[in-house]
Amino acid sequence: MTVPTDLDADPAIEPGRGRLIAGRYELQSVLGRGGMGLVWLAEDELLDRPVALKQLIPNDAVSEKSRTAALRRALAEARAAARVHHDGAVAIHDLVKHDGRPWIVMELLSGRTLAETLQAGGPLSVEQVTRIGLRLLDVLQATHRAGIVHRDVKPGNVHLCHGGRVVLTDFGIACPAQGDARVAEHVFAGSPAYASPEWFRGAPPEPACDLFSLGATLFTAVEGRPPFDRGDLLATLTAVAEDAPAPFLRAGPLRPVIEGLLAKDPHRRLNADQARAALHAVQRANTRR
């Protein structure tokens, strides 16, 4: 997400600092923004604690249809995240309505996203990326056991907290495994550079989709650039579906793992157990050096 430097100067963003949401949550500052809304730092006045508040903003604020769709998305996101009982999934505290709009109340995370970390300091080491990969595999398996496919694993949705906790956030386009992948409002709601080839072909969402996205995320973390981003939507889609990833320059022993996760055919892609075993082997080799 991008943090705006002057919130009030942006006509697309509604000023809201100091507002009390649902009679309980006082907005303080914007933590970031995404394609579907804003994430605010807020104070829970009832429990006297800071929280993160996700404000879903419909494309057409005056349309009842848009407000209904936003509420439906918020409810689906909150329910999906709440079903994942794992320390690596962002905790959902509540879903409230204020002025007819939905707000998701979440735990406030320390640290910053993987995307922000890469932007500030460049690519991470093989050791760091291996550890992040293992943590993400844990939470993805918990997500899949809950019957959910995240569908938007990418550096911007991976939060690196103080103390080493790695958290997967933004379940906004998550859906049931083998669910309906044809929801029009979600077709390109994620990031095409990190989405699996089968998603673009309209296949039902399966855990293998998230593993492809994990591979693209790990590539970005260790190489400092996405494996398929061509700067143009159509070119990127073509690259995801047909091209080999960008050249490996820094991955070293991680290369076979990432290549296995980025297999175009989901049946030839590494599954979670295979990826974990391979990452543990890399970790052991690094420890012996």
N, C-alpha and C positions, 0 to 999 in steps of 0.2 A: 504494500500500500504506500501511497505517497502522502506525506504529512503536509498540508497546506501551510504556507508561511503567513498568509493573511486571510483568515477565514471569512471575515466580513466583506472583503473585497471581491469575493467570488459570488457572482449572482446566482450560481447553480446551487449554492449551499445556503440553507436557512440559518441565520444567526440563532443560537440557542443557549449560549453559556448563561448559567444561572437559572435556567428553567428547571422546574420540578416536574419530573415525568412520573405519571401514575401516582402522584401524591407522595412519592417516596425517594426518587433518585434525582439528585441535583447534578445537572450537567456542568462540567468544569472545563474540559478542553478536548479537542479532537485528537485522537491517537492515530487515525489513518482513514483512508477511504478506499473503497473497492467499487466494482461495477454495479453493485446493488445497493450501496448506501454508505453510511459513515459508522465508524466505531469511536465512541466517546469514552473518556475517563469521567466517571461519575461517583458521587458519594451516596451510599445507601444510608439515608438518615435514620431508618428504623434500627438497623443492626450496627450502625457506625463503622462502616468499612468501605474501602474503595472497590469499585467494580468496573467492568467494561460493559458499555451499553451499545448494542448494534442497532442502528436506526435504518430500517429498510425504506427506501424512497422509491415509490413507483415512478415510472417514466412520465406518466401523466397524472399529476397530483390531484386534478379535479375530476378524474374519471373514477366512478364507483367500481368499474370493472378492474382498473389498475390497483385500487386499494384492496379489493378482494383477492386479487392475485398475489399481492405483496404479503397479505396476511397468511395466505395458503403456503407461500414459500417459507415464511418465517416459522410457521407451525411445523412444516416438514423438516426444516433445518434443526429446530430445537429438539424435535422428537428423535431425529437420526443421531445427533450428538449425544443426547441423553441415554440412548440405548447402549452406547459404548462405555463399558465400565473399565476404564484403564487410565492410569496416570498420564499417559501420553496423548490423551484426547482432551480438548478444552472442556472444562466443566460448565454446564448450563445451569444457572440458578433459577431462571424464571422466564416466562414470556408474558409481556403486558401489552395493553393497547392504550394509546394516548392520542386524543384527537382523531380517533379512527385509524391510526397507523400502528403497525406492530413494532415492538422493541424487544430484542433478545438480551437478557441480563446474563452476563458471563463472568467467570473468574477473571481477575486482572492478572496478566502474565508479566513477569519481569523479563529483562533482556530485550532482544529484538529478533526480527525474523531472519531467516537464512538469507533472503534476498537483500535485506539491509546490511547484513554482515558482509556479504560478498561485495556490495557496492562500496562499503567503507574500507575494506581491507584486502579485497582481491580473493583469489582462490584459496581454499583451505587445503591442509595437508592430507595425505592419504590416511594417516592415523585418525584425524578428526572426522573425515568423511566416512570412514569405516564405522566409527562409533555412532555417528548420526544415522547411518544406514541400518544398523542393528536396532537402534531405538525405534526407527520408523517401521521396520518390519514387525516389531512387537505390537505397536498400536494398530497397524493395518490388519494383522491377523485377528486382533480383538474386534476390529470393525467388521471384518468379514464373518467372524463367528456370530456377530449380532445380526447377520443377514443384510449388511449395508455395504455398498460400494461407494467410496468417497468421490471419485471422478474428478477431483481437482487437486491432486498432490502436485505441489510445485514449491519453489523456494519461498514465495510470498506467503504460503500457508503452512510453513514449518517455522515454529518459534523456538529459538534457542534461549532457554531461561538461565538465569544465574544458578550455579550449583550443578549444571550439567543436564537438567531436565530438558527433553526434546518433546515438543507438543505439536500435534497436528490440529490445525484450526480450520474454520470455515467449511461447514458441512452444508453450504447453501445449495449445492446441486447434487448432493448425495441422493442415492435412490436404492430401493431394494435390489439385491442381486437377482438377476433374471427379470428385472422389472421392465417397465415401458421406457425405452430410451428415446422415444419420439416426441417428448414434451417440447413443443415449439419454442417456448420461452427459454429453454435451456440449451438449445442446439450449440451455440457458441458462447455460453455463459462462462465457461472455463477458459483455459489458455490453450489454444491449438498447438503451440510448440511442445506442450507436455502431455497432450491427450494421445490415447492409443489409436493405432490405425483402424482397429475394428469399430471403435466408436464412430468414426467418420463414415464407416460403411453401414451404420445403422444396426449393428449387432446388439443383442441384449447385454446390459452391463454385467460383467463378471469380475471376480477378484483380479484376474490377469490384467485387466485394464489399469488398475492401480499400481501393479508391479511394473508395467511399462513406464508409467508416470514417475515411479520411484527411480527407475533407471535414468530417466532424463534429468531428474532432480539431482541425483548423485553425480552425473556427468557435469552438470552446471557447477556444482559445489567444488569439484576437484579441478575442472578445466577453466572455470571462470566465464563460461559462455554456454548457452543452451545448445544441444546437439543438432537441432533441426530448424532453428529460427532463421528465416531468410529475410525478415523485414517486410514481408508482404504476405497477406493471408493465404492467397492461393498457392504461392510458392512454398510457404511453410507447410500447408496441408499436403502438397505433393511430396515434399521432403520426408515428412512423417510416414507417409504411405509407401514410398518407393526408395528413398535414398539411404545410404549408410550414414551414420552420424558423422559430425565434423571430426577432423583428425584428433587422435588422442596424443597429448603432449606431456601431461603431468600425472596421468592416472596410474601408471606403473602396474603393480599387481592387482589393482582394482579393475583394470580394463576387461578381463574375461567376465567378471561379475556383471559389469555394466552392459557389456555386449549381450550377455545372456538375458538380461532384463529387457533389452531393447529389441529382441527378436520380433520381427513383424508378425509372424504366425504365433498366436497366443498358445497353441499347443506345443510349440518348441521353445517357448519362453521359460525361463527359470521360475519355478514356483517359490513360495515363501520359504519352505524348508530348505530347498536347494540353495537359494540366495543366502540364507542364514549360515549354512555350513560353509559356503564359499567365503563369506565375510569373516567368519571366525578363523578360517585358515589364513586369511590375510592378516588378521589381528595377531595370531600366534607367530607368524613369520616376522612381523614388525617387532614383537616383544623379544624375539631371540636375537635381533640385530644389535 
